[in-house]
Amino acid sequence: MTKEKKKSPILLIIFAIIIPLMLTVGIVYIGLTLVGIDVKDKLADVPVVSSFIKSNEVEQLEETIKKQEDLIASKDEEINDLSKDVESLRAIADDLELDLKKKEKSEQKNEKENIEDEEDGNEALKRAASSYRKMEPENAAAIITQMNDQDAIQILSNIPSDVRGNILAEMESKRAATLTKLMMK
């Protein structure tokens, strides 16, 4: 029975003092809140009670901080995504730059080959023109008359004018006139 008696005063204190006190505080809190008094802000100024109760301002600030931290996290994620996009675009740009350099080199090579081919063609044309220059005008006229207009013009254009005149004089007048008109263009 001594143990029961020891427990009884504690239970008595709990049921007789603490529970009614808590009910009274709760009822007063609800009543003051209904009247329009902000009890939280008032209790937040009380030294001991302030450690247990947060004021509305503190709650609002904590909520704002939480929202800002969420916003920062989302912006960091967006920055990471954009950084990855930038890296991939840089890689694509580098690839395109390499392709462009390859194409430029290829074009330069083709131009050199075309110039060399043209020079080779010019050399062949000059040799052919030299051969016709050395021929008798009647023989040269007979051969050139049989050629297509383009080839005939190229050969005649590379022959000195006095020799060209002698060759044209030996041709049929209609053919000589056609070739002369084409050379003037």
DAQUILIN-V848488 format. One record per backbone hydrogen bond with DSSP energy under -1.0 kcal/mol. CO is the residue of the C=O (numbers start at 0). NH is the residue of the N-H. If there is no record, write none. Layout:
# DAQUILIN-V848488
co = (CO/CO)
nh = (NH/NH)
This chain:
# DAQUILIN-V848488
co = (0/1/2/3/4/6/7/8/9/10/11/12/12/13/16/17/18/19/20/21/22/23/24/25/26/27/28/29/30/31/31/36/37/38/39/42/45/48/48/54/55/56/57/58/59/60/61/62/63/64/65/66/67/68/69/70/71/72/73/74/75/76/77/78/79/80/81/82/83/84/85/86/87/88/89/90/91/92/93/94/95/96/97/98/99/100/101/102/103/104/105/106/107/108/109/110/111/112/113/114/115/116/117/118/119/120/121/122/123/124/125/126/127/128/129/135/136/137/138/139/140/147/148/149/150/151/152/155/159/160/161/162/163/164/171/172/173/174/175/176/177/178/179)
nh = (4/5/6/7/8/10/11/12/13/14/15/16/17/18/20/21/22/23/24/25/26/27/28/29/30/31/32/33/34/35/36/38/41/42/43/45/49/51/52/58/59/60/61/62/63/64/65/66/67/68/69/70/71/72/73/74/75/76/77/78/79/80/81/82/83/84/85/86/87/88/89/90/91/92/93/94/95/96/97/98/99/100/101/102/103/104/105/106/107/108/109/110/111/112/113/114/115/116/117/118/119/120/121/122/123/124/125/126/127/128/129/130/131/132/133/139/140/141/142/143/144/151/152/153/154/155/156/158/163/164/165/166/167/168/175/176/177/178/179/180/181/182/183)
